[in-house]
Amino acid sequence: MRTLIFFFIAAALLIVGIWMIAVPEEKIKEFIEGGISKSDLHTEVNGLKKGLFYNLNIGSLTLKGKGGDLLLIKDIKGKINPLYFFLLRLESSFNGKIQNGIISGRFGGGKNKRLVHIGINNVDIKDIPLFERIGFKGTGTLQAKFKMEDNRGNVKFDIGSANLETFTLSGISLPMNMFDRAKGMISINNNTVNIDSFSLEGTGIYGRIKGKIKDGIADLSLEIMPDASAGEKIPVLAFLERYKVYPGYYFIPIKTNLSF
């Protein structure tokens, strides 16, 4: 019995000792950055510190695209699964902050595999640079779930209490300030992003975005469906007359480069 107890104590000390002594923080940093980065996207980790029992503290993690920052997460606390680590695979759970909002999830990866599950709660879209990069300027409370396995995944999102600004794509001014809520689901397959559903809601008005983005080129459409009395309440509709198909229905094609 004593021998068995001694064996477990020795094994535990060995595992902790390997983590604290034989695994440099710089290698962990490289492992995380390599596991998340892909093609034109790359990750930058700063302030990484090891804790006991495969715990990690990271000051900040930044996801960057070709044009700059897309997402900044701070005060990250994570835990690495040691079994996968010794198999040269990354399997970790984490939680962190995006300004006053919370992000949590787990990710894993190896030489040819990648798994990312992320949940976002009560994050203002103005605190995520990605939204401004694709044209969504303003404020709004985001709830989202992101799932990615290898090169396939999906995003489910809901933006409430939105106060969006009008923005321009392909020379077309899109009156997003008419809407105070957006929700939907987007699927990802390699370099193609499909808009499975994307609805916009406002007082007396409804909108819908359809289409796909392939290799950074957007082929989308925005449908606007106001109530019969919305013309008087939403004067900006007068500037969209050339997109009116019939009373109560506007169709706006969006073709532009959305490369990040």
C-alpha positions as CSV (number, residue, x, y, z in Angstrom):
1,M,0.0,0.0,0.0
2,R,2.8,2.4,0.9
3,T,4.5,1.6,-2.3
4,L,1.4,2.4,-4.3
5,I,1.0,5.7,-2.5
6,F,4.7,6.5,-3.1
7,F,4.3,5.7,-6.8
8,F,1.3,8.2,-7.2
9,I,3.1,10.9,-5.3
10,A,6.2,10.4,-7.4
11,A,4.2,10.4,-10.6
12,A,2.4,13.6,-9.6
13,L,5.7,15.3,-8.7
14,L,7.2,14.2,-12.0
15,I,4.3,15.6,-14.1
16,V,4.4,18.9,-12.3
17,G,8.2,19.0,-12.4
18,I,8.2,18.4,-16.2
19,W,5.7,21.2,-16.6
20,M,7.5,23.7,-14.4
21,I,11.1,22.9,-15.5
22,A,11.2,21.2,-18.9
23,V,8.4,23.1,-20.7
24,P,9.6,26.7,-21.4
25,E,7.0,29.5,-21.6
26,E,8.3,30.6,-25.0
27,K,7.5,27.1,-26.4
28,I,4.0,27.3,-25.0
29,K,3.5,30.7,-26.5
30,E,4.7,29.4,-29.9
31,F,2.4,26.4,-29.6
32,I,-0.7,28.5,-28.9
33,E,0.1,31.0,-31.7
34,G,0.7,28.2,-34.2
35,G,-2.4,26.3,-33.2
36,I,-4.8,29.3,-33.7
37,S,-3.1,31.0,-36.7
38,K,-4.2,30.1,-40.3
39,S,-3.3,31.5,-43.7
40,D,-3.8,35.3,-43.6
41,L,-4.8,35.2,-39.9
42,H,-2.2,35.1,-37.1
43,T,-2.2,35.3,-33.4
44,E,0.0,37.3,-31.0
45,V,0.3,36.2,-27.3
46,N,1.8,38.6,-24.7
47,G,2.4,38.2,-21.0
48,L,2.2,34.4,-20.8
49,K,3.0,32.9,-17.4
50,K,2.9,29.3,-16.2
51,G,1.2,28.3,-13.0
52,L,1.1,25.0,-11.1
53,F,-0.7,22.0,-12.5
54,Y,-0.7,23.2,-16.1
55,N,-2.5,26.5,-15.5
56,L,-1.8,29.5,-17.6
57,N,-2.2,33.2,-17.3
58,I,-2.0,35.3,-20.4
59,G,-2.0,39.1,-20.4
60,S,-3.4,39.5,-23.9
61,L,-4.1,37.5,-27.1
62,T,-4.6,39.4,-30.3
63,L,-6.0,37.9,-33.5
64,K,-4.7,39.9,-36.5
65,G,-5.6,40.0,-40.2
66,K,-3.8,41.5,-43.1
67,G,-5.2,45.0,-42.3
68,G,-4.7,45.0,-38.5
69,D,-6.2,43.7,-35.3
70,L,-9.5,41.8,-35.4
71,L,-9.9,40.7,-31.8
72,L,-8.2,41.5,-28.5
73,I,-8.7,39.3,-25.4
74,K,-7.2,40.2,-22.0
75,D,-6.7,38.7,-18.6
76,I,-6.9,35.1,-19.9
77,K,-6.9,32.2,-17.5
78,G,-6.5,28.8,-19.0
79,K,-5.7,25.2,-18.2
80,I,-3.9,22.7,-20.5
81,N,-4.7,19.0,-20.5
82,P,-1.3,17.4,-19.8
83,L,-2.2,14.2,-21.6
84,Y,-2.6,15.9,-24.9
85,F,0.3,18.1,-24.3
86,F,2.7,15.2,-24.1
87,L,1.2,13.9,-27.3
88,L,2.3,17.1,-29.0
89,R,-1.3,18.3,-29.2
90,L,-2.9,21.4,-27.6
91,E,-6.1,20.9,-25.6
92,S,-7.0,23.8,-23.3
93,S,-10.0,25.5,-21.7
94,F,-9.9,29.2,-21.0
95,N,-11.8,32.4,-20.1
96,G,-11.0,36.0,-20.6
97,K,-12.3,39.5,-21.1
98,I,-13.1,41.7,-24.1
99,Q,-13.4,45.0,-22.3
100,N,-16.4,44.5,-20.0
101,G,-17.6,41.3,-21.7
102,I,-16.7,37.7,-21.2
103,I,-15.2,35.2,-23.6
104,S,-14.7,31.5,-22.8
105,G,-14.2,28.2,-24.5
106,R,-11.8,25.5,-25.4
107,F,-9.4,24.9,-28.2
108,G,-7.2,22.1,-29.3
109,G,-4.8,21.4,-32.1
110,G,-2.0,19.2,-33.4
111,K,0.0,18.9,-36.6
112,N,-3.0,18.6,-38.9
113,K,-6.0,19.1,-36.6
114,R,-7.7,22.1,-35.1
115,L,-10.7,22.5,-32.8
116,V,-12.1,25.8,-31.4
117,H,-15.3,26.3,-29.4
118,I,-15.9,29.9,-28.1
119,G,-18.7,31.6,-26.3
120,I,-19.0,35.4,-26.1
121,N,-21.3,37.1,-23.6
122,N,-22.3,40.7,-23.2
123,V,-19.5,42.2,-25.4
124,D,-20.1,45.5,-27.1
125,I,-19.4,45.2,-30.8
126,K,-17.4,48.5,-30.7
127,D,-14.8,46.5,-28.7
128,I,-14.3,44.0,-31.5
129,P,-12.3,45.6,-34.4
130,L,-13.5,42.9,-36.8
131,F,-17.0,44.4,-36.9
132,E,-15.7,47.8,-37.9
133,R,-13.5,46.1,-40.5
134,I,-16.6,44.6,-42.2
135,G,-18.5,47.9,-41.9
136,F,-20.6,47.4,-38.7
137,K,-19.9,50.6,-36.8
138,G,-21.7,51.6,-33.7
139,T,-22.7,49.8,-30.5
140,G,-24.7,46.7,-29.6
141,T,-24.5,43.9,-27.1
142,L,-23.2,40.7,-28.6
143,Q,-24.0,37.1,-27.6
144,A,-22.3,34.5,-29.8
145,K,-21.2,30.9,-30.1
146,F,-18.3,30.0,-32.5
147,K,-17.4,26.4,-33.4
148,M,-14.6,25.5,-35.8
149,E,-13.2,22.0,-36.5
150,D,-10.4,21.9,-39.0
151,N,-11.6,24.2,-41.9
152,R,-15.3,23.9,-41.2
153,G,-17.4,25.7,-38.6
154,N,-20.3,28.0,-37.8
155,V,-21.1,31.1,-35.8
156,K,-24.4,31.8,-34.1
157,F,-24.9,35.4,-32.9
158,D,-27.4,37.9,-31.5
159,I,-26.7,41.6,-31.3
160,G,-29.2,43.5,-29.1
161,S,-29.8,47.1,-28.1
162,A,-27.9,48.0,-31.3
163,N,-27.2,51.6,-32.4
164,L,-25.6,51.1,-35.7
165,E,-24.2,53.7,-38.2
166,T,-24.9,54.0,-41.9
167,F,-21.9,52.5,-43.8
168,T,-20.9,52.3,-47.4
169,L,-20.1,49.1,-49.4
170,S,-19.6,49.1,-53.2
171,G,-20.6,52.7,-53.3
172,I,-23.9,52.0,-51.7
173,S,-24.9,53.6,-48.4
174,L,-26.6,51.0,-46.3
175,P,-29.0,52.5,-43.6
176,M,-28.1,50.2,-40.8
177,N,-29.3,52.8,-38.3
178,M,-32.8,51.7,-39.0
179,F,-32.2,48.5,-37.1
180,D,-31.7,47.9,-33.4
181,R,-31.2,44.1,-33.4
182,A,-29.4,41.6,-35.6
183,K,-29.2,37.8,-35.3
184,G,-28.4,34.8,-37.4
185,M,-26.0,32.0,-38.2
186,I,-23.0,31.9,-40.5
187,S,-21.2,28.7,-41.7
188,I,-17.6,28.4,-42.8
189,N,-16.1,25.9,-45.2
190,N,-12.5,26.5,-46.0
191,N,-12.4,29.9,-47.7
192,T,-16.1,30.2,-48.1
193,V,-18.5,31.9,-45.6
194,N,-22.2,31.2,-46.2
195,I,-24.8,33.5,-44.7
196,D,-27.3,30.8,-43.5
197,S,-29.5,33.4,-41.8
198,F,-29.0,37.0,-41.0
199,S,-32.0,39.0,-39.9
200,L,-32.3,42.7,-38.9
201,E,-35.1,44.1,-36.9
202,G,-36.2,47.7,-36.2
203,T,-39.4,49.6,-35.3
204,G,-41.7,49.1,-38.2
205,I,-39.0,47.5,-40.4
206,Y,-37.4,44.2,-41.1
207,G,-34.2,43.3,-43.0
208,R,-32.4,40.2,-44.2
209,I,-28.9,39.6,-45.6
210,K,-28.3,36.7,-47.9
211,G,-25.3,35.3,-49.9
212,K,-21.8,34.2,-49.4
213,I,-18.2,35.4,-49.1
214,K,-15.6,33.4,-51.0
215,D,-11.9,34.1,-50.9
216,G,-12.7,37.5,-49.4
217,I,-15.1,38.5,-52.2
218,A,-18.6,39.2,-50.9
219,D,-21.6,38.4,-53.1
220,L,-24.5,39.4,-50.9
221,S,-27.8,41.1,-50.9
222,L,-29.7,43.2,-48.4
223,E,-33.5,42.9,-48.4
224,I,-35.5,45.6,-46.6
225,M,-39.2,45.2,-45.8
226,P,-40.8,48.2,-44.1
227,D,-44.3,48.3,-42.7
228,A,-46.9,50.3,-44.8
229,S,-46.5,53.3,-42.5
230,A,-42.7,53.2,-42.3
231,G,-42.2,55.6,-45.1
232,E,-43.2,58.6,-42.9
233,K,-41.3,57.2,-39.8
234,I,-38.1,56.3,-41.7
235,P,-37.4,59.1,-44.1
236,V,-34.1,57.5,-45.2
237,L,-36.2,55.1,-47.3
238,A,-36.7,57.9,-49.8
239,F,-33.0,57.6,-50.8
240,L,-33.5,53.9,-51.6
241,E,-36.1,54.3,-54.2
242,R,-33.9,52.9,-57.0
243,Y,-33.7,49.6,-55.0
244,K,-37.5,49.4,-54.5
245,V,-38.9,46.3,-56.2
246,Y,-42.4,46.9,-55.1
247,P,-44.1,48.8,-52.2
248,G,-42.7,47.2,-48.9
249,Y,-39.8,45.5,-50.5
250,Y,-36.3,46.8,-51.3
251,F,-33.4,44.7,-52.8
252,I,-29.8,46.0,-52.5
253,P,-27.0,43.9,-54.1
254,I,-23.7,44.0,-52.3
255,K,-20.5,43.0,-54.1
256,T,-17.3,44.0,-52.5
257,N,-13.9,42.8,-51.2
258,L,-14.2,41.9,-47.5
259,S,-10.7,40.5,-47.1
260,F,-9.5,40.9,-43.5
